[in-house]
Structures are given as C-alpha cells and as structure tokens.
Amino acid sequence: MARPRKPLLSTDRIVDAARELVDAEGLAAVSTRRLAAELGVSGPSLYNHFRTKDQILEAVADSVSAQVDLTMFEDGREWRTALHDWAVSYRAALRDHPNIVPVLARGPGRRPAGLRLADAVFGAMVEAGWPPSQATSIGALMRYFIMGSALGSFAGGFVDDADAYDPADYPHLGQAHLLAEQQEKIDERAFETGLTALLDGLSTQYAQLTVGS
C-alpha cells in the first residue's frame, strides 16, 4: 500500500501548527479554517481532535507549560534555589512564546502540564515547611511576577530616537533612547533583580516562620 503524501493528522501536529501560528501572528490569527489550510486538510477533520478554537489554544498553552523544567523540585535542591531555577525556566518558556501568555494567565484549569506545574510548586513549598496557605500565596506571587515579565519589554518600550525625549519635558530620560538596543540585557537584569528581591523577602518570612515553630 502506498504511503500517504502527507503525515496523518494528529493532536500533536495540530498543536504544533497552532503554536507556530500564535508565535508568528498572535492569538487572533488562529482559526480552524486557517489551521486546516496550514495542515493541508479539510476543516471538519480538525473536529475529530478539537471541538473549538478555544480547545486548541488551551492545548497550545499546555504545550508551553510542558516546556518548563520541574526537576529542581525533585532533586533535593533547597526551596529558595529550586524556586529561583524554576522561575528562570518558566520565564524562558514564556519568552519564547509570549503571545500565548494571555491564555496561560487564566490559570491551569484542566490543563495537565499546567496542573503538574502548580502541584510541583505547591508541594515543594509545603514540604519545605511553608504552611499550605502561604505556599498557595507563593505560587500565585511567582506566577504574577513571571507572567508580568513576559507580557512586554520595559527597555523595548522606548524608541531609539534621541530627539523623542526632550529634556525640558523629561529631564531624567536623556539616555532612554539607548535602552532599546540593550533590550535583552536590561530585561534579563530586571528580571533577576526582581526575582532576587522576591526571594529575599520570602527568605526573611521563612526565617521568622522557622523561629516561631
């Protein structure tokens, strides 16, 4: 029997195509018609795998969550180190796929990889000695911070035109036009600065918790 000219349609193939489309053109570009055209299949064939566009986007979001490393919660790393390393991995995944962040920001819902991520963080914090309520707050806090950092670039928000920032109006932005060309370095440094500040604060709380126990 001759092999089909195109690979058989599969859930993974649909998700990969949708993720590439989201990365390239944003959430609004995704439709069952567009995906069917990209995959070289008829539109109704997609419904054997996904009933709606929202289900496809949920699957794309979960595929990005699955890229986040969770081994730091399994190999005996101290809670602060594990939280730092996880945050760096999480941000890297979102940095590579920033257009899907609004879907991820809704929460894990029923997404398996998203739920495993939430479970790993909460479990590690409780195991380290944090009360469950505070472990929940830590997970929420870290998610707010990481997703916020992925939604846009501070440095990239300034134009590279030296005349755009008149000293008479903005006396402290004389060098702001130089930020865009150092966008990646500045954003990475800002993320590490914020992450360190968060972890320092949590470490202070943890020390007080330990003393009180």
Secondary structure, DSSP 8 states (H G I E B T S, - for coil): ----SS----HHHHHHHHHHHHHHH-GGG--HHHHHHHHTS-HHHHTTT-SSHHHHHHHHHHHHHTTS--GGGTTT--HHHHHHHHHHHHHHHHHHSGGGHHHHTT--TT-HHHHHHHHHHHHHHHHHT--HHHHHHHHHHHHHHHHHHHS--SGGGS-S-GGGS-TTT-TT-TTGGGSGGGHHHHHHHHHHHHHHHHHHHHHHHHHHHHHH-
